[in-house]
């Protein structure tokens, strides 16, 4: 039986929320599944993701194949990094140190990205104000 980690759509019309489920590859998208291992809500301002890491690692360990979207979600939450570090044979302390280092780098990059976005926004708004004031002043 080919097993996949994939998204199962739930929620109202135009307000999707997804369950991350382990399902047989032949079952339909919203059909029968073996186990729900998390949720994904793309409608919140920062996307909300909850995953049972132990169960996700278990299913990946026994050969379940994630879909592209679920693979991306697992990568963003650090589950694939943890699986790779475990496959290298590192101890739990080394794994935790690597994951905390990765999370710090991720938070730092997110902070610099938001600072760049704010700076670009302020430059753009300043240019718009400058352009608006030059249009209002009469030329001789």
C-alpha positions as CSV (number, residue, x, y, z in Angstrom):
1,X,0.0,0.0,0.0
2,X,1.5,3.3,-1.1
3,X,1.1,5.9,1.7
4,X,1.2,9.6,1.2
5,X,1.3,12.6,3.5
6,X,-1.1,15.1,2.0
7,X,-3.6,17.9,2.7
8,X,-7.3,17.3,3.2
9,X,-9.5,20.3,2.6
10,X,-12.0,21.4,5.2
11,X,-13.7,24.6,6.2
12,X,-16.3,26.7,4.5
13,X,-16.5,27.9,0.9
14,X,-13.6,30.4,0.3
15,X,-12.3,29.8,3.8
16,X,-10.2,26.7,3.5
17,X,-8.4,25.0,6.4
18,X,-6.5,21.9,5.7
19,X,-5.7,18.8,7.8
20,X,-2.3,17.2,7.1
21,X,-3.2,13.5,6.9
22,X,-1.6,10.1,6.2
23,X,-3.6,8.4,3.5
24,X,-3.5,5.7,0.9
25,X,-2.4,7.1,-2.4
26,X,-5.5,5.7,-4.1
27,X,-8.0,7.4,-1.8
28,X,-9.6,10.7,-2.9
29,X,-8.4,14.0,-1.6
30,X,-11.1,14.4,1.0
31,X,-11.7,10.6,1.5
32,X,-10.6,8.1,4.0
33,X,-7.3,8.6,5.8
34,X,-5.2,6.6,8.3
35,X,-4.2,9.4,10.7
36,X,-4.3,13.2,11.0
37,X,-0.9,14.6,12.0
38,X,-1.5,18.3,11.8
39,X,-3.4,21.3,10.5
40,X,-2.6,24.1,8.1
41,X,-4.5,27.4,7.9
42,X,-3.5,29.6,5.0
43,X,-6.1,32.3,5.8
44,X,-4.5,33.7,8.9
45,X,-2.0,36.6,8.6
46,X,1.0,34.5,9.3
47,X,0.0,31.0,8.1
48,X,-0.9,28.8,11.0
49,X,0.8,25.3,11.0
50,X,0.5,22.7,13.7
51,X,2.2,19.3,13.3
52,X,2.7,16.3,15.5
53,X,6.4,16.0,14.8
54,X,6.8,12.5,16.3
55,X,4.1,11.1,14.1
56,X,5.3,12.8,11.0
57,X,8.8,11.5,11.6
58,X,7.4,8.0,12.2
59,X,5.4,8.0,8.9
60,X,8.4,9.5,7.0
61,X,10.5,6.8,8.5
62,X,8.3,3.9,7.3
63,X,8.3,5.3,3.8
64,X,5.3,7.6,3.5
65,X,5.9,10.1,0.6
66,X,4.8,13.7,1.2
67,X,3.2,15.7,-1.6
68,X,5.0,18.9,-2.7
69,X,2.9,21.2,-0.5
70,X,3.3,19.0,2.6
71,X,7.0,18.7,1.9
72,X,7.3,22.5,1.9
73,X,5.3,22.7,5.1
74,X,7.5,20.1,6.7
75,X,10.6,21.9,5.6
76,X,9.4,25.2,7.0
77,X,8.6,23.6,10.4
78,X,12.0,21.8,10.6
79,X,10.7,18.2,10.5
80,X,12.7,17.3,7.4
81,X,15.9,18.8,9.0
82,X,15.2,16.7,12.1
83,X,14.7,13.6,10.0
84,X,18.0,14.2,8.2
85,X,19.9,14.8,11.4
86,X,18.5,11.6,12.9
87,X,19.5,9.6,9.7
88,X,23.1,11.0,10.2
89,X,23.2,9.3,13.6
90,X,23.5,12.4,15.8
91,X,22.5,12.4,19.4
92,X,19.4,14.1,20.7
93,X,21.5,17.0,22.2
94,X,23.3,17.6,18.9
95,X,20.0,17.5,17.0
96,X,18.4,20.0,19.4
97,X,21.4,22.3,19.1
98,X,21.3,22.2,15.3
99,X,17.5,22.8,15.3
100,X,17.8,25.8,17.7
101,X,20.6,27.2,15.5
102,X,18.4,26.8,12.4
103,X,15.4,28.4,14.1
104,X,17.5,31.4,15.2
105,X,18.8,31.8,11.6
106,X,15.3,31.6,10.3
107,X,14.0,34.2,12.7
108,X,16.9,36.5,11.9
109,X,16.3,36.2,8.2
110,X,12.6,36.9,8.7
111,X,13.4,40.0,10.8
112,X,15.8,41.4,8.1
113,X,13.2,40.6,5.4
114,X,10.5,42.6,7.3
115,X,13.0,45.4,7.9
116,X,13.8,45.6,4.2
117,X,10.1,45.6,3.4
118,X,9.4,48.4,5.8
119,X,12.3,50.4,4.5
120,X,11.1,49.9,0.9
121,X,7.6,50.9,1.9
122,X,8.8,54.1,3.6
123,X,10.9,55.1,0.6
124,X,8.0,54.5,-1.7
125,X,5.6,56.5,0.4
126,X,8.2,59.3,0.7
127,X,8.5,59.4,-3.1
128,X,4.8,59.5,-3.5
129,X,4.5,62.4,-1.0
130,X,7.4,64.2,-2.8
131,X,5.7,63.6,-6.2
132,X,2.3,64.9,-4.9
133,X,3.8,68.1,-3.4
134,X,5.7,68.9,-6.7
135,X,2.4,68.5,-8.6
136,X,0.6,70.9,-6.3
137,X,3.1,73.7,-6.5
138,X,2.5,76.1,-9.4
139,X,5.4,76.7,-11.8
140,X,6.1,80.1,-13.0
